[in-house]
Amino acid sequence: MLHLLVIFATTLLGCFAARAELNWDVGYVYGSRDDFTYRRAIGVNGELPFPPVHVTQGDTLVINVHNSLDVSTSIHTHGLLNNGTNYYDGPDMVTQCGIPPGESFTYVLETKNQFGTFWIHGHTRHQEADGFYTPLIIHSRKQPVIDYDEELLMTFEDWYTGEFYVRQAYIDSLDDARTLTPYYSKALINGYDGNKTAPITFVPGKRYRLRIICMSINNWFKFRIPGHKMTVIEADGVESMPLEVDGLSMGPGQRYSVIVTAHDSADFNYIYNVTSYSRFITDQQGLQPIVYTGLIKYKDGAPTKNIPVVSDDQLVWPEEAQLQAYDKQPRLPVDRQIELTVKRFSNIHYVPFSALGSSLYKSVLVPTLYTALSMGELAKNSSVYGPQTNAYVLKHLEVVEIVINNPAIEDHTFHFHGHNVQVIETGPFGNSSTIDREPVPRILSGPWPMWRDTVQVRAFEFIRVRFRADNPGVWFLHCHLTVHMYNGLAVVFVEAPDVLQQRQSVPEKMVEMCKRQGIHTQGNGAGNQGFDLSGLPPAVYPPS
C-alpha cells in the first residue's frame, strides 16, 4: 500500500520533450478508504487511489480513456491551460459531450511551458466527488527557486459515506431541508485514512520540497509541521518568490510547494498536524473540525519533541494577495471589469442555492464551445448561449478584471479554466458580524502579483483578479466545492469567438460522440438558429 510517494527530482528530468501515454479504464471499484464505510467509488484500472502521473515540461501527455461506468464521463487536467486545444479541457456540455458508457476517447494534452503541481479529475456528473482524481506533476527543466535534495507528494481529501448523487438525490427529495442531518466527512491523507498514514522520513540536514494538493470536494485543510518552518515556492503550478510561513490553509483545488529543511540532529521526532473543516456545516465534537496527526520520523525510537501549542491567529499563513510571482510580471492594465456577486437563496423546500451570474448555471442542449464555433458573428452575442450559462463574451487580448464578492456565510474556492489570474487585492465585503467574525483587512498585492488558477473567496470577503484574454475558447469559472457547483455557482467566459472560429475545430470523433448520444453539435444553446432558444428548460433566477 503506497502511503507516501518519494521521488528524486534529479532522476526525472529528461533532455528532450517526450510523449507519455496512459491507458485508463474508468470504472466502479468497491472498498473502504476511510476504514469506516465500504462503498462504491470510481477508480482507474481497478485501483483507487490510482497512481499519480509524472511528466516533464514540454512533454505531450496522451490519456486513452475507456468508460466502463454506466453513465458518461470526461476528464479535466486542473491547471493545464490547453491553449489551442480548448476541446480537451473536459467539462461536460461546456467543451465536450461526455464519453458514453462502453466507449473510448483519447485526450492529447500539451504541457508546453507549464510545470509544477496539478491534478486530473473527472468533470462529468461531479465524479470527482467519488474518487475519480489523481495528482499530475509536471517536472521543470529549469533550476528551482530553491534547490532541494528530495521531494515528497502529499494529498488531502475529504471522503463521505455515500456516493455524491445518492446524497444529493436524498437532499433534493426532502420537503424541508432544514431537517437534514449534516453529512460529515472523514479525511484521507495520501489516499488513505488520515490516522493511518505512514510516517514521513526526514534525514538530518536535508532540504525537502513538499508538493501538497488539496483534492477535497468540500472541505478546507490546514497543514503544519510544528518545530519546522515552510517556505512557499509554488502555488497552483506557478513559481513564487520565497515566502516563509508556519502553515498552509488550502481550499478545494489548490496546490502548494514548500521547502522544509530538516534539523541537523536526529535526537527527536516531530508531529505534523492536518485539520479538515467546512464552513457550511455546523461544528460537532469529533466530527467537524477533525485534527489528524502524523509522524515526521528522524530516527526509529527517538522521543517526540514537545512543541507548545500556538493558536492559528498567532501564526503566519500565506494570503492570496500576499504571494509574489517569481517571474516578476507587473500588474496588468485593465481594459474591462466584470463584477460577480455570490447570491445565496433557498427554494420552497429550504434547499440552499448560490448563483454567481444572473441565474443558476445549468447545462444547455449544445456544448457551449460548439455554439461558439458554429454561430458565426452571432457568437459574439452572449444571448445565443442561453441564460443558464451566464456567458460573458470577451474580446481577444483585452485585459479583464474580475471582482468576486461574497456577502454570504460560506467560503468558496473559484477555479478559472484556461487561465492563470493575477491576484490583485482581497478584503472585506458585507457584514461579517452575522457570523461573529472580525472584518479582514484589505490586502493589496505587491508589484508582482501572484498567478493562480484557483482562489479562495472566504465568507464576507472579495477578491480582485486580472488576466489577459489570450486563449480563445470557452472557459468555465466555477466554485470548486462540488455541492455548490452542482447547485449552479458558475459562469462561462466565451473568449474571442471570432478568433476561435479561425483557429480551432473540434475533432470529428468528438462530434460523432455527441451525435450517438442525441446531442446537438451546432446552433445556439438550444440547438436552434439565431436567438430562438425554445426547448431550453427555464432559467432559475435568484430573488431580487
N, C-alpha and C positions, 0 to 999 in steps of 0.2 A: 504494500500500500504506500503510494507516494504521498508524503505529507509536506515535504519542503523540497523545492527544486533548487539545486545549487549548480551554478554554471561558472565556467571560467571565461571571462569576456574575451581574453586574448586568443582563444582557440576557435571562436565562432565567426570571426570576421574574414570574409573571403576577399579575394583580389579583384574579382570581376562580378558583374551582375549575373545572377543565375535565375533559373526557372524552378520554383519549388511547387510540386504538385501533390495534392492530398485527395484521397477518396473518402468521402463522408457518407455513410449510410445513416440517415437521421431516423431514429425510431424510438419506441417506448422501451423503457427499462424499469425494473422494479427493485426496490431496496429501501434501506433505512440510512439516510445520510447523517441524520442527527442522533442516531441511536435511540430514537423515541418512536418514530412513526414509519411503518412500512407502507410505501405508497408508490403509485405510478408516476414516472417523470419522463423527461425527454433527454436522450443521450445520443452519442455518435458511435457507430460500430460496436454497439452493445455495451459501451462504457459510460459511466458517469461518476466522478468527473472524467472528461476525456482530455487527452494530452494538450498542453499549451503548444502554440505554433511559434516557431522561431525562423525568421528570415533576416536578410541583411539589406540595408539601404540600397535601393536601386533594383532589387530583385522583383521578379514577377511571381505573384502567388496565385496559383491555379487551384481552385477547390471544386471538385466534381461532387455535387450534392445529389444523392438519391433519396427520395422521400418515401420512407416506409411507414409514415403516420397514416391515419385515416382522414386527415384534413390537410390543406395546403400548408406550405412552409416557405421561408426565404431566410437569407442571412444578411446582416449588416456588419460591416467592418468599422467599428466605432472609432472615429477619429481619422480614418483614411479619407482624403478629400475627393478621390475619384474624378479628378479634373479631366474632362474629355470622355468620361465613361459613366455619366450620370445613371444610366440604366442598370449598373451593377451596385447601386447604393443599397437596395434591398427592401425598403419599407413597402409593404403590400398596398397596392392601389394608390401609391404615390409615384413610385418609379417603375413598378412592375406588377404583374399578376403573380400570385403565389405559385410555387411549383406544386402541381396536383399530386394527390396520392399515387404512388406507384411509378412516378416519372422522375426524370433526372434533368439537371441543368448544371452548366459549368460557369463559374464566376472567374473572370480573369482580372486580377487586381494588381495594379501597378503601384509599387511603393514610391517610385520616383525619388524625390529628395527628402521624403519623410523618414524619420527614425524616432524611436522612443518606445513608450509603453502604451499599448492599445488593447482592445479586446474584440472578440467576434461574438455576436449573439443573434438569436432568431428575431425576425421583425415582422412576423405574421401571427395574428391571434395571440399576441403577448406571450409567445412561447418561451421567452427568456425567463418568465416567472416560474417555469417548471424545469429549469436546469440547463436549457439549451444555450450555453455560452462557454467560452474558454479564453484565456489570455492570448494576446498576439504581441510578441516582442520583435521590433524591427531594430536590429543592431546597427549602430552607426559605423561609418567608415572613417570618421574623424576622431580627433583627440577629445576625450570627455572634458566637461567643465572642470572636474576634479578627478585626478587619477585614483583608481581603486584596485584592490587585489582580487576580489571576488564579488559576484552579485548574487542576491537571493530574490526570489519571487514570492510575494505574499498576496493572497487574495482573501477578501472578506465578502461573505454572502449572508443574506437572511433566508431562512428556509421554513416553509409553512407545512401544516399537517395535511393539506389537501391541494388538489390541482386548482389553478387560478380560475378557470371558467366554472368549475363546480362551486367555488366560494362565491364568485360574482353572481351566478345564477340564483343562489340562495338569497343573497342580498337583494337582488332585483325583484324577487318574488314576495318580499315582506310587505305587509300592509302598513307597517310602521317601523321604519329602520331604526328608530330610537331605541327599540327593544333589543337590538343586536348586541350580543356579547362580542367585544373586540377580538379580532384574530391576532394572537401574539406569535411571534416567530422565534425560532432558535437561530443561533449564529453559527456559520461554518467558517473555519479558518483553513486556508489551503485545501478546501474541498471537503472537509470532514468536521465532525462535531468539535466546536471550539474548545471544549475541555480536554480533548484527547489529541491535540496537535503535537507532533514530535518536537522536541527541543530544537532551538536554533543554536548551532555551534559557532562560537567565536574563538578565533586564535589570537592570543595576546599580540597587540601591536598592529594587527591587520586592519585595513580600511575596506569597508563593505558598502556596496551600493544595494540598497533595498528598493526594489520595484514593487509598488503597492497599488493594487487595483480594487476599487470598490465595485464589485459585481452584484451589488444589492439591488433589489427591486423596489423597496420602500424605505429601508432603514438607513440612518446615518451611522458612521463608525468613527470612533476616536481611537488613536493608536499612540502609545507612548512606551519608551523603554527608560523608566526611572534610573537615574545614575548615568545616563548617556545623553549627549546632545545629538540632534539631527541637523544636517544641512541640506536644504532643498536645492536640487539642481535641475529638476524637470517637473513639469506639470502638463498632463494631457498631451504627451508627445512633443512638447516644445521645451527646449533648454531654457533655464532661468539663471539669472545672476545668483550666486550662492546666498542663501538666507538661513541663518541658524535659528532653529525653533526647538521647543520642548516636545511637541507632538503634532499630530495631524488630525484634522477634522474633515471627513470626507463624506460627500453625498453620493447617491447612486450615479454611477457612470464616470466618476472622477478617478484620476490616476496621479501618482506622485513617484518620483525617485528621490531618495535621500541618501546622503553619505553618513555612515556611522563608523567612528573609529573605535576599535576595541581597546580596552585598557591594557596597559603594559604587563599587568600582573594577572595570574590565574588563581589568585587566592580566594576569589568569591565568584559565585554565580549570581545572576540577576533575574528579576521577574519583569516580563513585559505585560502591558495591560491593553485589552481591546474592549471598548464599550460599545454596545449596539443599542440604538434607541430610535424612536419615531416620535414626531411631534403631532401626529394626527390621531393617535390613540392615547388613552389615559394611562398614566403610570400605575403600575401594580407591583407590589413587592415580589421579587423573584422572577418577574416576567418582563418588566419594562421600567427602566433600562436593565440590561444584563451586562455584567462585567465578567470577561473571561481573562484568565491569566495563563501565561506560558513561560517556559524557561529559556533564558539566554545562558547556555552552558559553556563555561570556560574550562571546567575540569570535572570529571566524574567524582562525585562525593564531596565536592567543595561546598562549604556553607553558603546559604543565600544571603546576600548583602541586605541589611535592613535599611531601607530608604524612607525617610519621613514622608508622610502623606501631605501633598500640597494641593490645594483647591485649583480647579481649572482656571479661574479668573486671575490667578497669580502666575500663570504660565504663558509662554509665547506660542501662539498658533498662527500659521500663515493665513492672512486675509486675502480675499480675491483681488483687491486693488493694490495690495502691498508688494506682491512679487514683481520683479523687473525682468524683461526679456533679455536673454543673453545676446541676441542679435542687435540690440540697441536701436531698433527702429522707433522713430518718434511717433507721437500721436498723429493719426490720420486726420486731415482736414475734412470737415463734414460737408456733404452736398445735400443730404436729406435726413430727416429724423422721423422715426416711427415709434410712437409711444404705445405700449401694450400694458394693460392693467388686468391683473387676475380678478375675475368676478366670481365670487362664490355664492351659490344659492342651492336650494333643495327643491325636489319635486313634491307632489302631494303626499308621497309616502315617506317624506323626510330623508330620502337618499340624497346625499350631498353631491353637487357637481361644481366644476370650476371651468370657466371659459377664459381664453386668452385673447381671442379676437372678438368679433361681434356676435358669434354664435359658438355652440359646442362643435368642435371638429368631428366630422363623421366622413367615412369613406363615401365617395361618389361612385358612379357606374362605369367610369373610364379612368384608368390610371392618369393622374394629373400630368405627368410627363408626356403621355401620348396626346393629351389635349393640346399641350403647348407646342408639340411638333406638327399637329395636323390642322390647326385653326388659322394658319396664315397670319394676316395682320390683326385679326381679332384676338390672337393670343396675347396681345399687349393689353387687353381689356380684362380686368380681374373678374368681371361678371360671368365670363364664359366657363369659369371653373366651378361655379356653384357656390352659394353662400356657406355651405357646410365646410368648405376647405379653408375659409379665412385667408384667401390668396392675396398676397401683395406682389405686384409686378415691379421688378427692379430694372433700371437701365444699366447697360453694360458699362462697367468700370466706375460707376458712381460710388462714393463713399457713403455708406448708410450707418447712421447711429440708431441703435435700438435701445430704448429705455423700457425696462420691465419693472412695473410697480406691483408690490404685493401687500395690499392692505388687509390681509387675512391672517388667520392664526396658524396656518400650516406653512412649513418650509418646503421649498422646491429646489430641484436642480433642473436646469434647462439645457438641452443638448442641441447644438447647431450642426445639422448635417451640411457637409460640403464646404465648411469654413472653420478656420480658427478666428476668434474675435479678440480685439484688444479690450481688456478690462480697464475702463477709464475712471469709473467712480462707483462707490457704493455709499449707502446712507439710509437714514430713517424715512419711512413713509407710512402715514396713517397713525392710528392711536394704539401704541403698544401697551398702554396701561390696562387694556382689557385682558391681557394675559400676565399681568404683573411682571413685565419685563422692562428694564430701563432702556430708553431710546439709545440706539447705537450711534457712534459718531460718524460724521461724513469722512470718507477716506478717498482722497484724490490720488490717482496713480502718480508715480514719479515720471521722469522724462521718457522712459522706455516701457510703456505698458506691456504687461504680460499677455501672451496669446493663449487662449484656451478654447476648447470646443464644448465644455460642459461647465456651467457656472451655477453657483448657489445663489438663490434669492430667498433669504430667510423671512420669517413672519415679520410683517410691518417694516420691510426694507425695500429699497430699489437698487437696481444695478444699471449702469450705463456702459454699453459696449459699442465697438465700431468694427466694420470690415469693408473691404473693397469688393464690389460685385464683379469679380474677375473669373468666375467659374460658372459659365452658362449652364443652366439646368433647373430642375425643380427640387428644392431642398426643404426638408422638414425642420421645423423648430418645435420641440415638444418638451413637456415635463418628463423627466426620466423616472419618476415614480409611476410604476405600472398602473396602479389603480387610478391615478389622475389622468394618465394618457388614455386609458380605457374610457374614462368619462368625458374626454374631449378637450383636454388642456393642450391645444396645439394650434399652430398656424403653418402656412406654406409660403415660401418665397419662390416665385416664378422669376428666375433671373435671366435677363436678356433673351427672351424667347426668339427674337429675330435672329440673333447670332446663333442661338441653339439650333434653329432650323437649318442654318447653313453648315454647321459643323458636325452634327451628330444625327445618327439614325439608329433606331432600335434593331438589334439583331433579329433576324427573321424567326429564329427559334423561340424568342420571347413573344413575338406576335402570335405565332401558332399556339403557344402555350395558353394564351388568353382565349383564343378562339375556341379551343377544345373545352374551355370552361364556360363558354357562352358569354364572355366578357367583351364589350366593345373595345376597339383599339383606335378609333378615330372619333372626332366630333367633340362637342363640349362635354361638361361633366355628366350630362345625361345621355351622351351618345347621339345627340341631335346636332343640327346645324344652327349657326347663328346664336341667338340668345334664347332659343326655345329649350327650357330646362324641364319640360314636362316629363314626368316619370321619376324624378328625384324624390326621395322621402322629404318631408318638411324639415326645414332647419329649426333648431331649438335655440331660442334667444334668451339670455338672462333677463330677469325682470328689470325694468328701467327704474 
